[in-house]
Amino acid sequence: MAELRRTKLYDLHIAQGAKMVPFAGWEMPVQYPMGVMGEHLHTRTKAGLFDVSHMGQVILRGENVAKALETLVPADVVGLGQGRQRYGLFTNAAGGILDDLMIANKGDHLFLVVNAACVDQDIAHLRQLEAQGISVEPVAGRALVALQGPEAETVLSALVPGVEAMKFMDVAEFDWQGTTLWISRSGYTGEDGFEISIPEGVTEEFATALLAQDEVAPIGLGARDSLRLEAGMPLYGHDMDTETSPAAAALGWSIPKVRRLGGAREGGFPGADAILSELAAGAAKTRRGLRPEGRAPIREGVEIFAGTEGGEAVGKVCSGGFGPSVGGPIAMAILPLELAEGATVYAELRGKRLPVLLTPIPFHKPSYKR
């Protein structure tokens, strides 16, 4: 087995009492002594600091770089204003999803953040753009952290004045003690917050300065997953993959009118025919929220049935667990659209079918600063 990589915050994680686990080729903190439940609730009420340095950072440069990226991503990249960020998808020729990513327009270049497990695949995919004169530059020497929660603005602005003026999905550069931080007002928890790209040499110093404030606690992968699940956010490899279309993943919203059938820049990305036809006709199935009755969580892979007995499964849970802020088990599954919101379906758990309510997502209302 290949040796696991460590982020620049490894020693700080150990000093904070983290339990470390393998994740996407990295040794990452899954939880701290506060525990997953405590970390989750702390982020919802104060501010949580996440090490997300394992994620990929990539810069694209070149003439017409936005137009070039639209050949791989069905988002409105051309229309993305300077200083703004947008969510997008890499798609394959069959109309499935290769990965999801964040795209920032930083004026003379685009800055992308991609999933840790897909970095090598995504960079190889992006190198197709080199034939169009675009340079693909994996970012080296920078770490990435996220500060999330209702106190995030107060905490970060104490160290980096000016970030309080940023709105949701703004991106900007700020100076901190002579180093340049790349900051976006975004995150993966449903809370207001920031993602901050930092030179590796000052990462521990910066994280320590954040943790020195009473409102901030370190948060591991366990709470990161329960927070994003409550926020109804999909996770690549679970709620979407190469065989899941954007419509089935409930991500059709990320494909704007300008890229859809009849739009000014219709199609032109891998799988466009299948993806746009499905969006125009209406998807037969899509990702839905589930609230199991009782306290037993239903987790990934559990089959969902329309009735109490017999029949074929109508879908499988793609993400599931306990929602600390919701106060009960929650899950998501890709299910037929004909099943009405509020209907009861059944999760088969150890041979027994348990009633589950179809419910809207997100389970927890986001609190972004718009």
KAVEN-V629601 format. One record per residue. N is the residue number from 1. RES is the residue in one small letter. OMEGA is omega in whole degrees, 0 to 359 (* if undefined). Layout:
n,res,omega
N,RES,OMEGA
N,RES,OMEGA
//
This chain:
n,res,omega
1,m,180
2,a,180
3,e,180
4,l,177
5,r,179
6,r,177
7,t,179
8,k,180
9,l,183
10,y,183
11,d,179
12,l,177
13,h,180
14,i,180
15,a,180
16,q,177
17,g,183
18,a,167
19,k,186
20,m,180
21,v,174
22,p,178
23,f,177
24,a,178
25,g,182
26,w,173
27,e,191
28,m,178
29,p,177
30,v,175
31,q,178
32,y,183
33,p,179
34,m,181
35,g,185
36,v,181
37,m,180
38,g,180
39,e,179
40,h,183
41,l,176
42,h,180
43,t,180
44,r,185
45,t,183
46,k,179
47,a,178
48,g,179
49,l,182
50,f,170
51,d,179
52,v,182
53,s,179
54,h,180
55,m,183
56,g,175
57,q,185
58,v,175
59,i,174
60,l,178
61,r,175
62,g,179
63,e,180
64,n,184
65,v,180
66,a,179
67,k,179
68,a,181
69,l,178
70,e,175
71,t,179
72,l,188
73,v,181
74,p,178
75,a,174
76,d,180
77,v,179
78,v,182
79,g,181
80,l,183
81,g,176
82,q,182
83,g,180
84,r,182
85,q,181
86,r,177
87,y,178
88,g,182
89,l,163
90,f,181
91,t,178
92,n,186
93,a,180
94,a,180
95,g,176
96,g,184
97,i,178
98,l,179
99,d,169
100,d,188
101,l,171
102,m,183
103,i,178
104,a,175
105,n,181
106,k,174
107,g,182
108,d,176
109,h,172
110,l,178
111,f,182
112,l,170
113,v,183
114,v,183
115,n,184
116,a,185
117,a,186
118,c,189
119,v,184
120,d,179
121,q,183
122,d,180
123,i,177
124,a,179
125,h,181
126,l,182
127,r,171
128,q,183
129,l,180
130,e,177
131,a,177
132,q,179
133,g,181
134,i,175
135,s,180
136,v,188
137,e,172
138,p,183
139,v,177
140,a,173
141,g,176
142,r,174
143,a,180
144,l,175
145,v,176
146,a,175
147,l,190
148,q,177
149,g,184
150,p,178
151,e,185
152,a,182
153,e,180
154,t,183
155,v,185
156,l,182
157,s,175
158,a,178
159,l,186
160,v,181
161,p,179
162,g,182
163,v,181
164,e,180
165,a,182
166,m,174
167,k,179
168,f,179
169,m,167
170,d,172
171,v,180
172,a,176
173,e,180
174,f,176
175,d,172
176,w,178
177,q,174
178,g,176
179,t,183
180,t,176
181,l,173
182,w,189
183,i,170
184,s,176
185,r,184
186,s,179
187,g,190
188,y,184
189,t,187
190,g,178
191,e,168
192,d,178
193,g,188
194,f,167
195,e,192
196,i,175
197,s,191
198,i,170
199,p,187
200,e,184
201,g,181
202,v,184
203,t,183
204,e,179
205,e,181
206,f,180
207,a,179
208,t,178
209,a,176
210,l,183
211,l,179
212,a,179
213,q,188
214,d,185
215,e,191
216,v,173
217,a,176
218,p,184
219,i,183
220,g,183
221,l,181
222,g,179
223,a,177
224,r,181
225,d,180
226,s,178
227,l,181
228,r,178
229,l,177
230,e,180
231,a,178
232,g,182
233,m,181
234,p,178
235,l,182
236,y,183
237,g,179
238,h,182
239,d,178
240,m,178
241,d,186
242,t,180
243,e,181
244,t,180
245,s,176
246,p,180
247,a,180
248,a,179
249,a,183
250,a,180
251,l,177
252,g,180
253,w,182
254,s,178
255,i,187
256,p,182
257,k,185
258,v,180
259,r,182
260,r,179
261,l,180
262,g,179
263,g,184
264,a,178
265,r,182
266,e,172
267,g,179
268,g,178
269,f,182
270,p,177
271,g,187
272,a,183
273,d,182
274,a,185
275,i,184
276,l,177
277,s,179
278,e,180
279,l,181
280,a,183
281,a,185
282,g,183
283,a,176
284,a,180
285,k,180
286,t,181
287,r,185
288,r,176
289,g,181
290,l,173
291,r,177
292,p,172
293,e,183
294,g,186
295,r,184
296,a,177
297,p,169
298,i,190
299,r,184
300,e,176
301,g,179
302,v,182
303,e,180
304,i,180
305,f,179
306,a,184
307,g,183
308,t,177
309,e,179
310,g,177
311,g,177
312,e,175
313,a,178
314,v,179
315,g,178
316,k,174
317,v,178
318,c,173
319,s,179
320,g,179
321,g,180
322,f,178
323,g,183
324,p,180
325,s,178
326,v,179
327,g,179
328,g,179
329,p,177
330,i,180
331,a,174
332,m,178
333,a,175
334,i,190
335,l,178
336,p,182
337,l,182
338,e,176
339,l,187
340,a,172
341,e,181
342,g,178
343,a,175
344,t,171
345,v,189
346,y,177
347,a,181
348,e,184
349,l,182
350,r,175
351,g,181
352,k,181
353,r,183
354,l,181
355,p,182
356,v,181
357,l,173
358,l,188
359,t,180
360,p,169
361,i,10
362,p,176
363,f,180
364,h,184
365,k,179
366,p,181
367,s,181
368,y,176
369,k,184
370,r,*
//
